[in-house]
Amino acid sequence: MAKKDLKYFMRKDEPEIVTVPGPDCFKDEDGNVVQFEIKVLSQAEIQRINDAYRRRSIATDKKGNPLIANGEVVWKTERDSARASRHMIVEALQYPDLKDKELMDFYGCVDVTEMPLKVFPKTDDFQYVMRIVMQALGLVSGVDDGEELEAAKNL
């Protein structure tokens, strides 16, 4: 039996950048919708961001005593999925760069997870940006603008 070659799995992938139209409210000097650039984050980067917004602590009863089940302490896990998602938006968006100091100063932000809320204050715009970023990252399937994203990937 011939030895199977593993070289196909030994590669350093360069991050893929996807270009998609931004929300209609962002237009350039010529009236064209500004194109956003989204870096496709690796699974490890996505996991790192999610882990940063997860907190484990000992579960307690109403009196503050630790809960015990089968002789073991019971743990509770709290997740801040909204902040984790906003952090993913910040990490994935290359243009506009929401971590840019000048942009953050303009909006008076010190926490990058606030930036998507400041730059995209209208619910429709925020939801649109959230959807296109999560589609580019492969975390949600394209329902509405999936064809638009696929077309952008094939440019």
N, C-alpha and C positions, 0 to 999 in steps of 0.2 A: 504494500500500500504506500503510495507516494505521500511525502510530508506536505501538509497544506501550508501554503505561504501566508504569513501574517502581515506582510508589508502593506496590504490593503488597509489595515487598521492602524498603521503607524503614520499618522499625518497630523500636522498642525493646521487646524482650520483657521483661516482668517475670518474675522467676523463679517457676516453678510450685512450690507446696508441696503435697505429697501426705501425707495422714494415713493411717497404717496401725497396726493393733494391734502393740504390742511383744511381747516374749516373755512367756509365761505367768507367769514369776517376778516380773514387775513389776506389782503391783496397787495401786490407790488405796485410800482409806479405806473405800470401799463394797465392796471386793473385785472391782472391775472391772479388766480388763487396761488398763494405761496406753497411751494412743495416742501413737505417735511421729509427729513431723513431719519430713518429708524434703524438702529443697530439691533440685529437679532441676537439677543443674549443667549448664552449657553445655559444648559440645564443647571450647571453648578452655580452660575451667577444668580439665576432665579431662585434656587434653593437657599443661597446665602442671604438674599434679600428677605425671603419669607422667614427664615430662621431668626433674623434680626428683630422681627416684629412678633415673636412668639415668646411668651413668658410662662415658665412652669413654677408653680408654688405648691406648698402642701395644702391640701383641702382641709378646711376646718368646719366645726359645727357652729351653731349660733353663739356659743359661749367662747369660741376661739380655740377650742381643743382640737388637736389633729385628728382626722378621721383615719381609722385603721380598718382594713378589710383583709381577712385571712392572714393576720399577723404582719401585714405590710402597710406602710403609710400610703394613703391615697393621694395622688397628685392631680392637680387641676392645671389645665393648659388654657391660657388666654391668648387669643390672636387678634392683632389689629390689622385685619385684611385690607381695610381702606388705605391705611398708611403704607402698607407693603405694596399695594397696587400703584399708589402715587409714586413711590420710590422707583418702581419698575419703569414707570413712564419717564421719570427723570433720567434714569440710567440708559434707557433705550433711545430716547430722542437725542440725535446728534445735531439736528437743526430743526427747531431752535434749541440751543444748548441751555437748558433750564438751570444748569449749575454755573453759568457765566456770572462772575462777580458783579459786573455792571448791571445785568438784568436783575439779579437778586437784590442789589442795592436800590434799583429803581422801584421795585415792589416792596422794599423794606423787609425782606425775608432773611432769616438766618438758618432756617431748617429747609432743606431741599424738598421735603415732602409737602411743604406749603405751596411751592411754586406752581404746580399744575392748577391749583385752585385760584391762584392770583392771575396767571396768564390766560386761563380759560374760565373766566368767572360765570359765563352763561352755561346753564345746565346742558343745553344741546351741544355746545362746543366741547365741553368737558367730556360728555358721553361719547361724542364722535372721536375725540383724541384717544380716550380710553379704549374704545373698540378697535381703532386701527392699530394701536400699539399691541394690544393683546392678540389680535389676529396675526400680526407680524411675528410675534413671539411664539405663535402656535398654541396659545393657551385657551383660545376660543375659536370656534369655526366661523367662517364668514357667512353670515346670514343675509345681511343687507348689501354691503359693499364688497362682498367677497370677490366678485369679478374684477372690481377696481383694484383690489390689492393684488390679485393674481396677475393682472395686466401690468401693474407696476413692477412686480417681481421679474417679469419677463422682458423688461426694457433693457 
